[in-house]
Amino acid sequence: MTRLPAEDVLLADYREPGALHVFAPVTNGDKLNFYGLAVAPEIRWIRNATNQLVNLYQEYVPGSARATGLLLELAEEARTLIKELLLDPAEAGGCRIEFVGGTSRAVEVALARTGQPRRIIISPFEHPSVIEVAKWFVSISGAELWQLHCAPQHFFRCWQEQEDDLISQIAEAVADTKTAALVLSEVNYATGAVIPVERIIDRIYQFTSPLALKIILDGAHAAGNNQNPRGIAKCASYVFSAHKWLLAPEPCGVIVSYNPPPDQLVPYDAWNSTLPATTVNVHMLAGLVSSLRFLKKLGMEKLWEHSRRLRRRFVDRIQALFTVVGEDSGVDITLLLAICPSPGRRWKFSATELSAYLQSNSVHALVMNIDPQSPWLRVAFPCFIDFEHVDILCDVLEKTIRDD
Ligand SMILES: Cc1ncc(COP(=O)(O)O)c(C=O)c1O
């Protein structure tokens, strides 16, 4: 394993001895967390700040004016920070921001607000959890589920062709129905590719209308992943996760609605302008505020720059053996990618064996079965990863490949 001189940009502004440990919170060497499961690990600063807020709340009697006041204040601070850190200032003023218990719940709420669409259309780039939410939703609403498809080899085509194919599938899906809802990710959870959602929405509304087709954008892997949400003003709801790229220590889904109808129903568990009707999760809210304070303190751009350098180092090192899925398709990239063996090379392992091999080397990355011929490996570069972790990953990966 190559050991490298310290070159982390995070230290520059965080002048404490051993400051990097703030970003490598998992002890005992198990730090090779390339987001096998894309959930932020415990980050000491954020956890301590969360605990302090929860302790403050616990001094009050639940339901008292002081307890309620504190919670509403924290929710408002979270909204202000989201606007400041993530939203386009020109749109932020028109955005309503709500918090619920997870991304999937956020998608469900967004679906429920689309009226009573007869068809729920799921893009080919949706995460399996979102497909489960859609199945659940149609089982309750009586709507029909319509999944769009993209063959694995199509992920390598130029984006224009992929987009044209997507648009024609959507046109077919809405052709014979009066009302439908479409769920579309802004960043492909599998490949990290940025889907140009604004352009796609413009194209869709050339053949249908916002009344006939409500669009929900899933920004679970977009918000805070080298970019800020796009398309908020063009869709019915934009949802994202606070517990992925925004580092919140507890699951939290965020729903952003641009100029929502004033009479729209607030779900019983959503943090809207008042408290949720159900018993609240104080840890979720305290964690959300703390992670946003942390991001503000360190600066998103600085964290992204660190991650971009990790990504570049990874790609430079593995490019002789692996291909980055869709790297030549011309879309914007994020801090997440998928690799497969380069032409003329193969994995030594099946998907299950590869997963076990990586885990046995303490590497946590996602082995995916999108291509039945050959597994793809998703690797993410969140800010708490360090350069030497990338080198270890590359050393481990070099042993997974054989020539044809
Ligand atoms: C794009 C996308 N949407 C939704 C989800 C579901 O998120 P949650 O587990 O918070 O419900 C995930 C999970 O990784 C995801 O990647």
PDBQT file of the ligand as one rigid body, heavy atoms in Angstrom, charges set to zero:
ROOT
HETATM    1  C1  LIG A 501     -32.018   7.768  -5.278  1.00  0.00    +0.000 C 
HETATM    2  C2  LIG A 501     -32.592   7.197  -3.999  1.00  0.00    +0.000 A 
HETATM    3  N1  LIG A 501     -33.859   7.469  -3.672  1.00  0.00    +0.000 NA
HETATM    4  C3  LIG A 501     -34.420   7.002  -2.555  1.00  0.00    +0.000 A 
HETATM    5  C4  LIG A 501     -33.721   6.197  -1.681  1.00  0.00    +0.000 A 
HETATM    6  C5  LIG A 501     -34.376   5.676  -0.437  1.00  0.00    +0.000 C 
HETATM    7  O1  LIG A 501     -33.872   6.343   0.674  1.00  0.00    +0.000 OA
HETATM    8  P1  LIG A 501     -34.333   6.006   2.159  1.00  0.00    +0.000 P 
HETATM    9  O2  LIG A 501     -33.643   4.732   2.513  1.00  0.00    +0.000 OA
HETATM   10  O3  LIG A 501     -33.881   7.159   2.961  1.00  0.00    +0.000 OA
HETATM   11  O4  LIG A 501     -35.808   5.844   2.184  1.00  0.00    +0.000 OA
HETATM   12  C6  LIG A 501     -32.375   5.902  -1.947  1.00  0.00    +0.000 A 
HETATM   13  C7  LIG A 501     -31.578   5.090  -1.032  1.00  0.00    +0.000 C 
HETATM   14  O5  LIG A 501     -30.398   4.915  -1.145  1.00  0.00    +0.000 OA
HETATM   15  C8  LIG A 501     -31.801   6.423  -3.147  1.00  0.00    +0.000 A 
HETATM   16  O6  LIG A 501     -30.529   6.169  -3.466  1.00  0.00    +0.000 OA
ENDROOT
TORSDOF 0
